């Protein structure tokens, strides 16, 4: 049996039925499906069971929790019962907040989001983050990992530098992944799946290039095959 590719398909669907259908189409080819804030707020915990289905695919619950430590701990504890494989928090919440999430959801990988991939260099300067994005990402990553985060979410362009910063034991998750020729849409710092994996990413978040295709299952299979060919050459 073919090993599923290290891809988390972002199920940014307009309704629960569409999200479940997309999940069913892609799960033979990918390891993970991602439920974001909009879908979770619209349908609540039921969405997790719907997209997990009978396949038992790993669910990445991308809520990007960001609040005082006590509130984040309570929120993480509330969703931990849904058994997500990955749960996101914002690294900008600080070490006590990250540590609270790790303690509250011990069976999930807590993934700290560094800088959103929609932010350009100009955006970062406007909100007071000076210097290259790589520098800010490395600082935030080191703090989050020191607080117990087992994974980090970063731009594929920052993966190599981040891998050097945190070492091999931390899972690096990269949104902003677009196959060659695909529209970047609202992502500012992007890379192809091949480049992201070559630079050290462990899990690629891919949404519209798969879910917006006429056949999401075929699109997922095609990208998975490309990554498999890379592995075979190594």
N, C-alpha and C positions, 0 to 999 in steps of 0.2 A: 504494500500500500504506500502511495506517495505521501511523504511528510508535508503537512500544510506549510505554506510559505510564512515567513515572519512579517505578516501584514495584519494591521488592525483596520478593518473597513469601517469608516465613519458612517453610521446609519442616520444621517441627517434627513430623515423622511418627514413628509407632511402629516402622516398618520401612522398608527400602530400597525395596521395591516401591511402597509408598504414596507415598513421597517422589518417586519417578520419575514416578508417575502424576499427582500434583499438578503437577509441573513441566511435564509434557506438556500439561496442560489450561490452564495459565496463560500459557505462553510466547508464544502469539500476541498477548497483550494487554499484557504487562509487559516491562520491559527486563532484569530481573535476578531471580535466585532466590538465596535465602540458606540456606546450610548452617551450622547451629549446632554447638555443642560436643557435645551428646549424640549427634547423628547421626554426626558425624565420629569420635567415640571408639568408637562401636558398629561402624561399618563401614569406617573408615579411608579411604584415598585412593580406593577404588572408588566411593565415594558421589559424588565430583565428576563422574566420567565418566557415571554413571547419570543424574544430574539434568541434566547438560549436554545429553546425548542428541545427536541429529542437528541440532538447531536452533542449537547454538553459543551459546545464551543466556549472558549474563554471569553468573558465579558469584561471590557475595559469601561469603567464607569467614570466618565470625564466631567466631573462636577466643579473642578478647580476651586475647592473650598478655600476661603480666605476670610478669617475673622479672628476674634480673640481666641486663645488656646482652648478655653473651656467650651466655647460654642462649637469650635471645630471638632473637639473630642466628642461632643454629644452627637453632632451630625455624622461623624465617621462611624460611631457606634450604631447609629440608626440604620445606616446602609450596609454595615458589615454583615447583617443577617441575610442579605441577598447574595452573599458569597461572590462578590466581584473579584476577578483575578487582579485587577489594577484599579486604584482609586487615586485621582489627582487632587493635589493641593497646590496653592501658589507658594513658591519659595520665598516670595517677598513678604509672606506672613511672619517670617523669622523662625529661629530655631525652636523656641518653646512651642509654637503652633505646630510645626512639623512633628516634633516629638510627641505632642498630644495625639495627633492623628495616627502615628505609628502604634502607640500604646492602645488606642481605642479600636483599631482594626487589624489585629495581629495576623490574620490569615490572608490579608490582601497586600499586594505590593503597593506601598505608598510612593507615588511618583510626583516629584516636585517639578512644577512648571517654572522655568526660568523666565525668559522673555518671549512673549507671544510672537509667533512667526508673521503675524500681520503688521508688526511694527517695523517701519523703515528706520534708517539711521536718523533722518530728520525728525521722525516721531519721537525717537528716544531722546534726542537733544531737547525737544520741546517739553518733555516731562521731567527734565533734569538729570538724565543719565548721560554723562559726558564720556567721550572716548569711544573706542571700537566696541561694538556689541559683545565680541568675544570676551573682553575683560570683565564686563558686568556679569555675563553668563557664568564665567569661571568662578567669580566671587560667590554668586548666589548658589551655585552648585556645591561648592565646598562647604558652605554653611548648612545646606539641606542634608547632604550626606553625613556630615558630622552630627546632625540631629537624628539620624537613623533612617532617612529616606533610602529605599532600595532601588529606586529608579529615578530618572530625570527626563524631562521633556524639553527638547531644545531644537533649534533649527538644524537641518542637515548640514548647513554650512559651518556649524560650530561643533560638529560631532568629533572631529579629529582632535581639536584642542581640548575638548571636554574629556575625551577618553584618556588623554595624557594627564589631565588633572586628577581624575577620580580612580583611574586604574580599571582592571578588567572585571571586577566583581559587581559593578553597578549596571543595571539595564538602561540603555539609552534609547529613548523613544523619539522619533522624529516625525512631526507633522510637516506640512509644506513640501510634500513629496509629489512630484508630477512627472509622468512619463515624458520622454522627449517629444516636443511638439504640442503638448497639452497647454491649455490656457492657465496662466498662474492665478487668475481670478483675484481673490482678496488676500492672497499670500504674497508677502514681500521678499522673504528670504527662502528660496526654494532650491531643490536639486532633484535629479532623476533618482529612481529607485536604485539603479546600479551604483551611482556615486555615493548615495547615502550608506549603502551596505559596505562599499569599499572603504569608506572613511571610518567605519566602526559602529554604525547603528545596529541595534538589536531588533527593533520593531518599527516598521514603517506605518504611519497613519496615512491612509489614502481614502478619500471620499469620492468626490464628484467624477474623477476619471474612471471610477468603477461604477458607482451608483447612477451616474448620468449617462452611461453607455446604453445602447439599445438592448444589450444582453449583459447584465452585470456579472453573471456567472462566467461568461466567456472572457470578459475583460479581466476579471480576477485571475482566471486560469492563465491568461496570456502573460500578465505581469509575474505571476508565480513561476511560470516556465522560464522567463528571462532570468529571474534570481537563481533558479535551480541550475541553469547553464553556467552561471558565474561560479557557483559552489563546485560544480563538477570539474571546472577548470583548475581549481585550486589544489 
